Each structure stands twice: as structure tokens, then as C-alpha cells.
Amino acid sequence: MIKKKIIVKLGKRSYPIFIGENLTFEVGKIVESLGEYSKIIIVTDNNVSKYYLQELKNSLKSKKVESVVLPSGEKTKSFYYLELLSNKILSFQIDRNTLLIALGGGVIGDLVGLLSSLILRGLPFIQVPTTLLAQVDSAVGGKTAINTKYGKNLVGTFKQPIAVISSLNTLRTLKKRELTSGYAEVIKYALIADKKFFNWLIINGKNIIDLHPNACSHAIKTSCLIKAKIVSKDEKESGIRALLNLGHTFGHAIESTNKFSNKILHGEAVLIGIILAIKLSIKLNLCKLDVLDKCQKHFEKLNLQYNLRDFKIKPELNNFLELLKFDKKTKNGNINFILIRNIGEGIIYDSVKNDILSNFVNKEIINR
């Protein structure tokens, strides 16, 4: 039964986000409410397919359904799998009224979203995110991308889904590490935009990681409402939407340093990036030390790892600085860092001098 419905307001491209228990069984009904499609193709990975692929197929039983199962992991977000998936989907003799369904976490959502904007110059697609990280962040907002050897998410488009269907039951098959990875994106929203939400997380954070339904539902809904509001104002990140990247500039560089391996997950890198962004904010006299203290105490209470040394990763200084400059928010050689003035008040800051950044990275990342 559908419990919550949020609308991302983008004019003709507006779409609903459904949040509730066991919505994997309701996908067919939701699809019927959205329109008629000549064919439906579900794309998922070899982990998720074991649990939910047949459920989706059963709910779509009156439709002509095909499926493609890809390897799991960040390395699937690549040119290789973009081409492989393109050819596989074209082999199904699709037309422009074919619906794609991305069933999985951020990797599958990003890859299918990008392909949906390219194949036949555009197909409709639905996100059915199965991780906490995807449900609160990557499935919402229309960013699609793949990784390259130069960095993360550097080749992509903006392509909005026609719906997002977040089913809480899918979170129960996640490992705790994946849940804590998703929590990084939840805390991000509180830090950039909602102090009240931050205070709620201080009390309820453990309930989210322990998958209490009401806590999860509230966290997902609140995160999506914050993101929907920002995306509605700035769909293609020409301004305020950049705030959603708190922790990501450092986080993406950390992932790239580690060649996108499972040694560190995206959310784990973002959590480290959030702490680094707060530390940089303090160094630049933008915020007070108590912001860092509150975050670190909260993370420690939840047993979240927020130091690079916890993952035995030690980047090389010049390489790390180059990776930071490859960030998508860099303009005219200046990196637009997302920093913090206070809890609930994120800012876009483009005036970090090279010597200050180099000294900061050397102290806080290289020689920790």
C-alpha cells in the first residue's frame, strides 16, 4: 500500500516519488497509472535480481517484459557497460514507447538513466531504487552519469524519470555497510538545509540504520522533499543545486584514487568528504568548531567511519589535487567547494586559494 507521495515540480517534466512498504509488488499498478507502453525492459544487477526481479515481472504480468542483469559494483558505471547495455536493449526491437525500469542502487539508476537519454534519442524510464542511498538521493533529481579514468560522473546528462518508486522492504536485504553508506546522504541534507532534521537525526539515526519503518520513511521523505525543492529551483545545477554536493568533491576524489573499488563505498567516501568540508569551513573561518564536534560525536555514536585511515587509503598529494580540479563544479580553474556556515546552512564557496588547499589536503588527508 502506498503510504507517501511527493511531487518533484518541474513543469511538464514533473513526476511523483512513491514511498512505502512492499511497493515492489505495486509497480505494475503504478506503471498502468502513468500510461501505455509497447514494451517494458527491467535493468538490474546480479545481487538485486535474486530478490526483486521476479516480483517486478509478476506485477507487470499483463505487459511484454524483458530484463537485463548486469554485474554489481561501481565499475559497471562505464563506457563498456553503457555500450553492452545499449546493444542488448536494441536487440529487443524497441520503439520510442518502450519503458525502461532501473531496479537497483545508484549504479544501475545512473547507468539506465544515462542510456534512457541516449537510446533512440530518449526513452521514458522509472527508478525503483533498492538502497537507502539511492532512495534518498541518486534516484531523485535526474542526474545520470558514468565514470571515466579521469574521475567520477564526468560523462552524463540530465534526464528526469517519470516516477520513483521507493519500497522500504528492499532495505532489509542490504548489508549494514550499505545502510551506513546511505546515511551519509541523509545527514548531508540536514547539514545543508534543515537544522530541525539534523536534531531529529541525532535522536533517530540509529533507528534508521536499524530499519525501523517509521524512521526510515520519515528520513526518506524529508530527504526527498529537500532535494525536490532544490531541484525544482535549479534543475541543471547552474546555482543552488550545487549544495547537494556537500562532501562529494572530496568524496569523489577519494573514490577515484581507489579506482572505484569496493574498498570504500560511495557513501563512505562522502561521509569522509563531509567531515573534510566542515574542517575546511573552520579553517576558512566560515563556521565554528562545535559543528565539527556535533557531527563527529553523532557519527561515533552510530559507529560510522569518517577517517581515511579507517580504510587504509593514503593518496598522493599532487594526484589528489588534480582529481579535485576535475570535479564538475570547477569553473575557470576555481573549485566550487560546498561548505558549511552552520548546521542547516550550506554555502557555495569558490575562493579557496591553491596554497591553502594544498596545505589543507597535505595535513588532513595525506599525513593523517
N, C-alpha and C positions, 0 to 999 in steps of 0.2 A: 504494500500500500504506500502510495506517495505521501510523504509527510511534509516536505517543504518544496517550494518552487520560487526561484529567483529569476529575474529577467535582466540580462545584460542589454542595456539600452543603446542600440547603435542604428537607429532608424530602420531602414529596410533589412539590415543585417542583424537586428535584434534576435535573441534566442533565449530559451529557458535553460536553467540549471535545475535538475531534479535531485533531491537529496532524501534518502530513506532506506529502510531495511529491505533486503531481498528484491531490489529493483532489477536485478539481472533476469528475473522471471517476467518482468513487465516491459521489457524492451520492445517486444512486438506491438503491444498496445500503444506505446509512445510513438513508435515509427508510423503506425497507422494514422495517428492524430496529426502527423506532420505532412503527410502527402502520399502519393502513389509512386512507387519506384519499380523500374523494369527488372532490376536485379539488385541483390544486396551482397556485398563482399565483406566478410569479417577478417580483420588482420589482427593477429595476436602473437604471443611468444610461447616458447615451449614450456615455460613454467605456468603461465596463466591458463593455457589451453586445457591442462589437465583438470582444472577446477570449474571453468565457466564457459568454455566454448560450446559444449553440448546444451547447456542451459539456454544460451542465446539462440542457438539453432532451433531448439524446441519452441521458444517463444515466437520465433519467426516462421513457424511451420507452414503458414499459408503462402509464404514468399519463396522465390527462387534464390537460394542462398549458396554461396561459395565461401571458402575460407582459406587463409594462408597463414601458416605458422612459421615464425622466424626465430632465430636464436635469441635468448635473453641477454641483456647487458648493454652497457653504453656503447660498445664498439659496433653495435648494429646501426647506430646513427651515423651512417657513412655513405659515400657515393656508391660503394659496391652494393650495399643492400637497397639503396634507392633504385638503382638500375634493375637489380634482381626482382624487386617487388613490382616495378613498372611493367616489366615483361610478363610476369606471372599474371597480373591483373588484366593486361591487354589480351592475354591468351583466353580469357573468359568471354571474349567478344562483347565487350561492354559498350554502352552508349552514354550520352550525357545525362541520362536519367538513372544512372547506376548510383546507388548509395554505398559509401564506404563507412565501415564502423571500426574505430580504433579501440580494441579491447586490451587494456594493459596499463602499464605505468607511463612515465614521461617519455621514455624512449620510443615506444610504439606510437604514442599520441603525436609526438613531434614528427616522426617519420611519415606517418599516414597523413597528417595534416599538410606537410610539405607536398607530398605526392598528390593530394587532392587538389592542390592549387596548380599543378603542372599537367597532370594527365588529361588529355582531351581539352586542355586549357581551362579545366575547372570542373570538379565533381562535388556534390554535396557530401558532407561527412558528419558523423556523430562521434563524440568522445564518450567512451564508457571506461572511466579511469578506475583502476583497481588498487592503487596505492594511496596512502594518505597524502604524499607529496603531490601526486597528480590531481587528486580531488580538491585540494586547497589552492593549487597553483597552476601547474603546467597545462592542464586540460581547459583552463579558462583564459580567455583573452585573445586567442587567435595567433599567438606566436608559433611558428613552425621552423624547424631547422635541422641540419645535420652538422657533425663536427668535421674538422679538417686537421691536417698536421700542424697548422698554424694556430689552432685554438678551438674553443667550444662554440657551437651555434653560430658559426661565421657565414654559413650559406643557408639562407632561409627566406621565407615570405611571411606576410600577414594574411592569414586565411581563417575566418571565423567558422566554427562548427555551426550546424543548425540546431544542435542541442547537446547538453552534457548530462549524463545520467550517472550519478554517484551513488553506488549501492554499498551501504555500510558493511554488509556481510562479507564483502571481498577483503576487508581489512583483517579478518580473522585468520587468513592463510599467510599473512606476512610474518617474517621474522622480526624480532624486536629491533634489530638494527635498522630495518627498513622503516619501521614506525618512528624511531627517533630521528631518522633522516628527514621524514616528512614533517616532524615537529619543528625543524629549523625554519621551514617556510611559514608555519603558523606564527611563531614568535616574531618573524620578520614583519608581518602585517601589524602586530601590536606596536612594535618599535617605531614604525614609520608613521602610523596614523591613529592609534587608538590606545591611550593610556588606560582607560577603563578595561579594555580587553586584556591588556598586559596584567593588570591586577587580578583579573579573573583567572588568567593562566597560572599565576603564582599559586592559586588555591587549587585549580583543577587540572594542572598539567599532567600529573600522574594518572588521573582518571582517563585522559585522552590516550596516553601510551598503554594503559591497561584496558582500553577499548570499552569503556562504559558508554553505552549508546547515546545517552543524552548529552554527555560531554563531547563526544565525537561530533554529533550532529550540530551542536552549538558552535564548535570550533570551525567546522567546515563551512557552515552558513555564514558566520561572521567574517571569515577569511574571504569567501567568495563575494560577499557584499562590499567589502573594502576594495577588492580588486575590480569588481564590476563598476563601481563608482569612478575609479581612476581611469579604467579603460574607456568608459563612456565619454570621459572628458578628453582623452588623448589616446586614440586607438593605435596610432603608429609611432608612438614614443618620440614625439617632437618636443616634449616638455615634461610634464608632471609624471608621466608613466615611468620614467626612469627611476623613480623612487622605489619601484617594485624590485629593483636590483640590489637592494641592500645586502651586502655580504657576497654578492655574485662576482664582482670584479676580482677580488682576491680568491674567491672560491673557484672560479673558472681557471685561473692561472694555476692553482694547486692541482686541479684535475688534469690540466694539460701537461704539467710537469710529470705527472704519474701516468701519462699516456692513457687516460680514461679507464684504468683498470679497476677491478673491484677492491683493490687495496683501500680505497677511500671512495665512498658513495657521494653522489652529488650533494645531498642534504648535509652530509658530514662536512664536506668542504665549505658549504655555505655557512654552517654554524661557526666554523673557524673564521670564515670571512667576516661574519657579523662582529665577532669579538675584535678582529683586527680593525674593522671600520670604526668601532667605538674607541679603540685605543688611538687611532689616527685623529679622530674627532677631539679627543682630550689633548693630544699633542698640539693641535692647532687652536687650542683654547675655545673650541666650539661648544663643548659640554663638560659637565663636572664628573669627577671620579666616581661619584656614587652611582651613576648609570651603569658603569662597568661592574661595580661591586654587586649591584642588584642582579644583573644578568648572570654573572659568574656563580653567585650563590644559588640562583634558580637552576642553572644547568647542573651544578654539582648535586643538588638535591635530587635531580632526575637521573643522575649518573650519565650525563651526556658528556662526550669527549669533545673539547673545544681547543685543544692544542695540537699543533702539527706533530710534536714529539710522540703523542699518543699513537700515531700511525707510522712512526719511524720513517717519515718523509723529510728529506733535507735538500731543498732546491739549491741551485747555483744562482748567485746574485744577478749577474747580467742576464742570464736566460729568463729568470723570473720577472725582471723589469721589462724585458722585451714582450713577454706574454701579457703583462699588464697593459702595455701600449696597444696590443692587438684587440683589446676589449672594444665591443661595438659602440660604447658610449664615448670613445675617444674622438675628439674633433680638433682639427688644426694642431695636432700634436699634444693637446691637453687632455688628460684623462678626467672624465666627469665622475668623480667618486660620489657615491651615495653615503652620506654621513649623518650623524645624529646631533641635534641640539639638546634634546631631552627625550624621555620616553614618550612616544606618540608624536614626535616631531622630527621627521626625516627631512634632509635637505640635499640638493644637488650642488656639488662644490667642485669647481674646475680650476682652483688656484693653488694646487699643491706643487711647490717648486721641486725641480728634479733632485736637488741635493737633499732636501728634506725627505722626499720619498725614498731615495736611495739609502739614507741613514736609517729611516724607519724600517724598511724591509730588511736591511742588514741586521738590525738589532732584534726585531720582533719575529723574524721568520728564519733567517739564515743562521744566526748564532744563538738561538734559543736552546 
